[in-house]
């Protein structure tokens, strides 16, 4: 949820490991811009973590080193990205991994850099078995590292005393002391990644992996959230709110939406907010789109969906040139079509500020790899075909259940699926806005395809091979 902020700078990801491998989840809270968070979440960190966690039998000490190395490698990769150098952004990052250890036994780890927070919750005890500690500049060990790197922390004493509206800041500016990006604070070539003013090295925690605690059971929870949630709720309050709602039979996605809505409306959080709740050991198939199963539904069944068929392109991109709609599919039975059914709400808006926010939402979906609104359902008011979205090999899809029961996850940030890969579609933002305002009957992607076909039709024939260019002497 963008909330009251002018921009939405959060990002998140989910990756299903399959079998007994780790299922991976992450929430990133960007600052100073969105590029560091989105590039890390959608293009680099998840795959590095998957490689780091490969071979699920690793002892926790070895796993901790490999996860930290994945953070460091992601940070180095971001340093070379022109988008990050241009906006000078940074991002906190909290990730969680869950794997099955045996019959009704699961292990989990948290890795955190910054002030986003992770909780591993034993549902029966209604309490966190592990919780990450925030990296604030006035924390003793963080202050020592900052001073050793030549920096300073402003208002540290006042912040520690609990003075209202006082925040300790690194070099008088940054309110967090670990994270990805923020390369203005990582300039000393004599220092390693963990010794800079801002460190990218995470702190790691485990439950059920290192032998120091009992394994988790099916129904226990992994909760990841950015500081927009924890600015107005304590760990205990968040755990109580989530567990109470789940025990009352609420859907996990609805729980996320309720909590985030309450933080905005009742508790007056002024920040971007992302909340992810993972039910460990619970079959998550009800949260996934299943294209093959959906294709078998009858026309009468699909007609009952508001707005008609739902068009979800596959990940292998094999039918991108199929303009006749044969490859379209609908949500699997039991899936409720997204509340945002099209662009008619945009058309009805007279408030320019609201329109700008909606365009920003479209841009977020386009760039982060989340489903665009008209891919959830066709606008019944417009009654026209939505643009198909080209999906690369790493395009986002909700995690399928691992054998033996995989976590079901839901995030309250825009879009239900985790991000992956690069920009997802053929359409650009100008095309989306024109389409939203009803300019032209064809969708942006259809227009792009027609241009490509015209270009192919008018292309010159290929030149003859060099050895056929002239007769032999």
N, C-alpha and C positions, 0 to 999 in steps of 0.2 A: 504494500500500500504506500502510494506516494505520500499520502497525508498532506500536511500543510506546506511541505517544501515545494519550491518551484521546479525541482527536478527529481527524478527517481534514480538513485545511484546504487541501489542494492542489486545483488545478483544471487543466484542459487543454482545448485545442481543436484541430481540424483543419478546414481549408476548402480545397476543390478549386477552383482558379481556372478550369480549362478552357482548351483551346487553348494559346496562348503566354503566358497571364497567370500571375501568381504563385500557386502553391499555398502556403498559409499554415499554420503550426503554432505552437503556444504552450504553455508550461508556466508555471503561476503557483503560487507557494508562499506561502500565507497565514500570518499570525501575528496573535495576539490575537483570533482569530475567523476564520470562513470566508467572511463576506459579501463583502469586497472582492475576493477571488480569484474566487469563483464568479460574482458579478454581472458582473465585467469579462470573464471568459472566456466566459460563456454568453449575455450580452445586449448587449455594447457593442463591445469591442475588435476582435473579428474583422471585423465589418462596416466599422468605421472603417479598419482596415488594408487591407481589400479596396478601399475607395474610394481610399485613399492610393496603393496600388500599381497602380491602373487606368492603362492605357496603358503597356504593358510596356517601351516604348522609352526611358523616363526615364533620364537620366544618374544615376549613383549619388548624386552630391551633392544633386540635387533629391529623389531618393527618400528619402535620409536625413532631410531636413527634413520631408517629408510624414509619414514614419513617426513621427518625434518628435512632430509635431503630433497624431497619432492617440493617442499615449500621454497627452499633456497634456489633450486633450479627454475622454478616458476618465476621467482623474483628476478633472476638473471635474464630470463627470456623477456620479461616485461621491460627491462631496462633498454632493450634493443628495439622496442616497438615505438614507431614514430607517434602513434596516437597517444601513448602515455607520456612521452617526452613533451608533446604539444600541450596537453591539459594539466600536466604535473600532478596527476591524481594519485591517490593511495587507497588502500582498502584493508580493513580488518578481515580476518578469515577464521571461521570455526568450522571444523569438519568432524564427522563421526563415521565410524565403521562398525558394522555388525556382522557376525558370522555364527553359523551353527556349530556347536561343539559336540552335541550328542542329542539324545532324546530329551526334548523339552529343556535344553540347556544351550545358552547363547552367551557369547562374549562380545564386548564392545570396547571401543577406544574413542577418546576425544583428542583433538589436536587444535590448539587455539593460539592465534597471534592477534592481539588487540583486545577490544572490549565488547565484541560480540560474545555470546556465551552459549555453552553446551551443558546439558543436564542429562544424566542417565538415571531414570526413575524406576524404582521398584514399586510397582502399582499396589501391591498388597500392603506395603508399608506407607504408601502415600508420601514418599520422601525421596530425595535425590541420593543415589548411592555414589555418585560422582558429579562434581560441578567444576567447570573451568574457572580460573581466577582471572579477573580483568587486568590488562596491562595498561595501567595509568602512569603518567610521568612521575607522580608523587609516591609511588610504591618504592620501598627502600632499595631493592635490588635494581629497579629501573633507574632511579635517581643516580645510583653509583655508576652504572654503565654510561648514562648520558653525560655525567661530569667527566668521566675518563675519556670520552670521545670529544671533549671540548665544548659541550653544550651546557645549558642551564634549564632550570624548571622555575617558572614564575608562579607566584601565589601558592606554593606548596603547603606552607604552614596554615594559611587560611583555609585551603581546601580540606586539609586533614582535620581541622577543628570543626568542620561542618558548617562553615559560614555559608549563608544562603546565596545562591547564584554566583558562587566563586568556583572556578574550574582551574586546576593546575594545568599549565601548558608547557610543552617542550619548546624551548627557545621563544617563549612568549606567544606561541602560535598554535601548535598541534596538541590536541587533548588526548592523544593516544600514543603509546610508545613502542608498539610492535605492529607489524603488518606488512603487506606487499606494496610495492611502489614507494611513493614519498621519497624519490631519489635526491631531493634537495637536502635530505638528512642522512644520506649514505654516500658522502663524497670523499671520505678519507681512504686513500688507496692502501694505507698501512694496516687498516683494520679489516677483520673478517666480517662476514654477514651478521654474525651474532654479537659483534662488538660495536657496530655503528650506533649513532644516536637513536635511530629507529631500527630495531632488529626484525628480521623476517623469520627468525627461528621460533617455531611454536613450542609451547609447553604441552606435554601429552599426559593423559590419564587413562586408566583402564579399569574395567569391571569384568571379573571372571577370566581374565587372560593371564595375569601374572601369578596366579596361585594365592594372592593375598585376599581374595574375596570370592564369595559364592557366585556361580554363574547366574545369569539372568534367566527368567522363564518367559514363556509365551504370554503376551499381553503387557509386558513391561515396556517402557517408553524411552525413546531418544528424542530429546527436544533441543532444537537449535534456533536461536533468535538473535537479532541484532539489538543494539543498545536502545533503539526506539521503543522496544518493549520493556527492557529492564530499567529505563529511566523512570518508569511509572509503576513497575511491579517488581516485587522481590522474587527470588527463586521460589520461596514457599507459596506465595500468592499465585504464581503462574502454575506451579504443580497442582495446587488445589483446584484452580479453575479448570485445568485440562482434565484431571482425573474425575472430578465431580461430573463434568459434562459427559465424558465417555461412559462412566458407570451408569449414567441415566439413559444410555442408549443413543447418544448423539453420534452422528457421522463425524469421522476425524477431520474432514475438510470443513464441515460446519463449525466444529470447535475452533479451528484456526481463525475462521472468519469472525466468529463471535468475539474472541479474545482481542484480535486486532481492532475490530470495530469499537470495542469497549475502551481500549487504550486511546483511541482517537477521540471518541465522543464523550466518554465519562471521565477519563483520567487525564485528558488534554496533552497527550504526547505530541510534540511538534516536529518529530523526526520522521524520516522514512521508516517503515516497519516491515520486517519479514519474519514470519514464524513458520517453522517446519516441525511437525509432530510425526514420529515414526512409531507405529505399533509393531513391536518385535514379535516375530514368529506367527504373524497373522497373514492369512492368504490375501494378497493385495490385488488379485485379478479383477475385482469389482471396480478398481480405480483405473483400469487400463482400457484403451481402445483396442479392440480385436478385429482388424479389418476382415480377416477370412470368415470369422463367425458372422460379422455384420453383413457380408455379401449374401449370406444364405437367408436373410430375412426377406419376407414377402413384400411386394409393393404395397399391399394394404397396411402392413406393419409400419413401413417407412412413411406412409402418408399421414400417419397419426402424429408424427413429429412436427412441431411447429416450424414452418419454413421449408419443409421438404428434406431431401436427402442430404446427408453430410458428406463432404468431400475430403477424404484424408489420403494424401499421396503416400505411397510407401517410401521406405528409406533407401531402397536400391535404385530409385529414380528411373526404373525401366520403362515407365509409361508416361514420361513427361510430355511426349509429343501426341498423346492421345487426347484430342480436343473434344471428342464426342461424349465424354463423361462416363464411358463404360467402366473405367477404373475407380469410380466413386464408391465410397463405402459409408456406412452409418455407424453410430455408436453401438457397441455391443448391448444386448438386452440388459436393462437395469440401469444403464447410464442416463443420467438426466442431462438434457442439452443445456449448455451454458446459458445463464440468465441473459447475457448480452447476445441477442440473436441477430444483430445486424447493425446497420449504420443509420437506421431511422431515428435513433435517439440524437445522433449528431445533427441530422437535418432539422429536428424540432427545436434545437437550442438557439436562443437569441443572445445569450451571454457569451461575449467573445472570450472571456477568461476560461469559461468551461470548455469552449471549443478548443482553445489552445491546450488545455489539459488532456483532452481526448486525442488530439493529434500527437501529443507527447507520449500518450499510452500506445498509440499505433506504432510510433517509432521504436518504443521499447520492445514491443512484440517483434517487429521486423528485424531489429538488430540482435536480439537475444535468442531468437530461435523458438520463442513461444508461439502457440497457435494464435492466429489472427481471429478477431471476433467472428467474421463471416465464415470461417472454417468450422466454427462450432455449429452454426445453423444459418440458413439463408434468410435474409430479411423478408418477412412476409409483406411489408409495405412496398419495398422496391420490386420484389418478385423477379429479380434477375440473378444470373449465375454469379457466384462468388469467384474471385480469382483463385486458381490452383497455385499452390506454393511448392516450388522446387525444393526438395530436401536432399541434402548431401548424405554421404554414407554415415556421418556421425550425427544426423539430425535427431532432435530430441524426441523421445517417446517415454511414456510413463513406465516405470520399472516393472517387468513381468515378475511373477512370484518365483523365487528360487525353490528348488526341490526341498521338501521338508518344511515348507512354510516360510515365506520371505516377508520382510517388513512391508506394511502398507504405509504409504507416506502421503502427506498433503502439505502444500505450502500456501501461505496466504498472500504471497506476492503475486502480481499479475501473471496469469498463465499457470496451468496446472502441471505442465511437464517441465522437466529440468532442461536447462540450456545445453547446447552442444554445437560444435562446428562454428562456422562463420556466419555472415549474414545469410538468412535462409531463402530469400526469394529473388525472382526476376524483377519484381516491382520495386520502385523507389518511393520515397516519402511523398514527392510531388504527385506521383500517380495515385497514391492512396488517398490523398486529400481530394484530388479531382474526382476520384471514384466515390468518395464519401459524400461529395456535394452533388453527385448525379451527373457529372460531365461525361457524356459518352455512354453508350450501352455496353460496350465491351469492357471486360475487366482489364486491369493493367497487365497481367501476365499474358492474357490472350493477345493484347496489342503487341507485346514484345515478341511473341511467337510468330505473329504475322510478319513483323519486320524481318525476323530471321529467315522465314521462308522466302520472302521477296529477295533478300540478299543472296540466298542460295540460288534462286532461279536466275538471277541476273549475273551470277559470277562467271568470269571468263574460264574457258576450258583449261585444264592443267597443261603446263608446258611439256614438250616431249623430253624424254630422257636425254642426257648428254651424248650417249653413244648413238642416238638416233638423229641427232641434230644435223648431221651432214653425211653424205655417202662416203664410203671408204675410198681411199686414194687408190 
